[in-house]
Amino acid sequence: MVTATENTDGQIRISIATLTEVIAREAVQVPGVVDTFESIWPAIKISENGQTFQATDKVEMRSRSLEVNLVISLDPSCLFGKVASEVQKNIYDIVERQLGFSLKRVNVEVGKVEWSIT
């Protein structure tokens, strides 16, 4: 696990765009999610205390109250709850492991199922 250390001489910050990119790349790797990185990335919202951040904003890499909201599209043959839960777990894990801080909440919404028309 990577741990961000606090230095009394300054801050360590990450852009919301980078955080969103890490989250999107992790979400689309879960089996059953049919979204592409390009389709899911712009729709991810990150907020704190009800205020949504813009992609150009930066946040300190220390314990925060950040919330992630994302909508996923699923393959109809998967177990919806299981896939959504795995997306949620993987996002928590990647943010803690790769970026070194925790999220308050990850909200996953199954917004669409890609039913094939035959």
MIMAR-155506 format. One record per residue (C-alpha): residue in three letters; x, y, z. Coordinates in steps of 0.5 Angstrom, whole numbers, padded with zeros to 4 digits, m for minus. Layout:
residues N
+-----+-------+-------+-------+
| res |     x |     y |     z |
+-----+-------+-------+-------+
| Ala |     X |     Y |     Z |
...
+-----+-------+-------+-------+
end
This chain:
residues 118
+-----+-------+-------+-------+
| res |     x |     y |     z |
+-----+-------+-------+-------+
| Met |  0000 |  0000 |  0000 |
| Val |  0003 |  0007 | m0002 |
| Thr |  0002 |  0012 |  0004 |
| Ala |  0002 |  0019 |  0002 |
| Thr |  0007 |  0023 |  0007 |
| Glu |  0005 |  0030 |  0010 |
| Asn |  0011 |  0034 |  0010 |
| Thr |  0011 |  0041 |  0014 |
| Asp |  0014 |  0044 |  0008 |
| Gly |  0008 |  0044 |  0003 |
| Gln |  0003 |  0039 |  0001 |
| Ile |  0002 |  0034 | m0004 |
| Arg | m0004 |  0035 | m0008 |
| Ile | m0008 |  0031 | m0014 |
| Ser | m0012 |  0033 | m0020 |
| Ile | m0019 |  0031 | m0020 |
| Ala | m0018 |  0029 | m0027 |
| Thr | m0013 |  0024 | m0025 |
| Leu | m0017 |  0021 | m0020 |
| Thr | m0023 |  0021 | m0024 |
| Glu | m0018 |  0017 | m0029 |
| Val | m0016 |  0012 | m0024 |
| Ile | m0023 |  0011 | m0022 |
| Ala | m0025 |  0010 | m0029 |
| Arg | m0020 |  0005 | m0031 |
| Glu | m0021 |  0001 | m0025 |
| Ala | m0028 |  0001 | m0027 |
| Val | m0028 | m0002 | m0034 |
| Gln | m0024 | m0007 | m0032 |
| Val | m0029 | m0011 | m0028 |
| Pro | m0032 | m0017 | m0032 |
| Gly | m0039 | m0015 | m0033 |
| Val | m0038 | m0008 | m0034 |
| Val | m0039 | m0006 | m0042 |
| Asp | m0037 |  0001 | m0041 |
| Thr | m0031 |  0004 | m0045 |
| Phe | m0026 |  0008 | m0041 |
| Glu | m0028 |  0014 | m0046 |
| Ser | m0036 |  0013 | m0044 |
| Ile | m0035 |  0013 | m0037 |
| Trp | m0029 |  0018 | m0035 |
| Pro | m0033 |  0024 | m0037 |
| Ala | m0039 |  0022 | m0033 |
| Ile | m0036 |  0021 | m0026 |
| Lys | m0037 |  0026 | m0021 |
| Ile | m0033 |  0027 | m0015 |
| Ser | m0035 |  0031 | m0009 |
| Glu | m0034 |  0033 | m0002 |
| Asn | m0039 |  0036 |  0003 |
| Gly | m0044 |  0037 | m0003 |
| Gln | m0040 |  0041 | m0007 |
| Thr | m0038 |  0037 | m0014 |
| Phe | m0031 |  0038 | m0016 |
| Gln | m0029 |  0040 | m0023 |
| Ala | m0023 |  0037 | m0027 |
| Thr | m0018 |  0042 | m0026 |
| Asp | m0019 |  0042 | m0019 |
| Lys | m0014 |  0039 | m0014 |
| Val | m0015 |  0036 | m0007 |
| Glu | m0010 |  0035 | m0002 |
| Met | m0008 |  0027 | m0002 |
| Arg | m0009 |  0026 |  0006 |
| Ser | m0015 |  0023 |  0009 |
| Arg | m0021 |  0027 |  0006 |
| Ser | m0029 |  0026 |  0006 |
| Leu | m0029 |  0025 | m0002 |
| Glu | m0035 |  0022 | m0005 |
| Val | m0035 |  0018 | m0012 |
| Asn | m0041 |  0018 | m0016 |
| Leu | m0041 |  0013 | m0022 |
| Val | m0046 |  0010 | m0027 |
| Ile | m0044 |  0004 | m0030 |
| Ser | m0047 |  0000 | m0036 |
| Leu | m0048 | m0008 | m0035 |
| Asp | m0048 | m0014 | m0039 |
| Pro | m0055 | m0017 | m0038 |
| Ser | m0052 | m0024 | m0037 |
| Cys | m0048 | m0022 | m0031 |
| Leu | m0050 | m0021 | m0023 |
| Phe | m0052 | m0014 | m0023 |
| Gly | m0051 | m0013 | m0015 |
| Lys | m0044 | m0017 | m0015 |
| Val | m0041 | m0013 | m0021 |
| Ala | m0043 | m0006 | m0018 |
| Ser | m0041 | m0009 | m0011 |
| Glu | m0034 | m0011 | m0015 |
| Val | m0033 | m0004 | m0018 |
| Gln | m0035 | m0001 | m0011 |
| Lys | m0029 | m0005 | m0008 |
| Asn | m0024 | m0004 | m0013 |
| Ile | m0025 |  0003 | m0013 |
| Tyr | m0024 |  0004 | m0006 |
| Asp | m0018 | m0001 | m0007 |
| Ile | m0014 |  0003 | m0012 |
| Val | m0015 |  0010 | m0009 |
| Glu | m0012 |  0007 | m0003 |
| Arg | m0007 |  0003 | m0006 |
| Gln | m0004 |  0007 | m0012 |
| Leu | m0006 |  0014 | m0009 |
| Gly | m0005 |  0013 | m0001 |
| Phe | m0012 |  0016 |  0001 |
| Ser | m0019 |  0014 |  0003 |
| Leu | m0025 |  0015 |  0000 |
| Lys | m0032 |  0017 |  0004 |
| Arg | m0036 |  0014 |  0000 |
| Val | m0037 |  0010 | m0007 |
| Asn | m0044 |  0011 | m0010 |
| Val | m0045 |  0006 | m0016 |
| Glu | m0051 |  0006 | m0020 |
| Val | m0053 |  0001 | m0026 |
| Gly | m0056 |  0006 | m0031 |
| Lys | m0056 |  0001 | m0037 |
| Val | m0056 | m0006 | m0039 |
| Glu | m0054 | m0007 | m0046 |
| Trp | m0059 | m0012 | m0048 |
| Ser | m0057 | m0015 | m0055 |
| Ile | m0063 | m0015 | m0060 |
| Thr | m0063 | m0021 | m0064 |
+-----+-------+-------+-------+
end
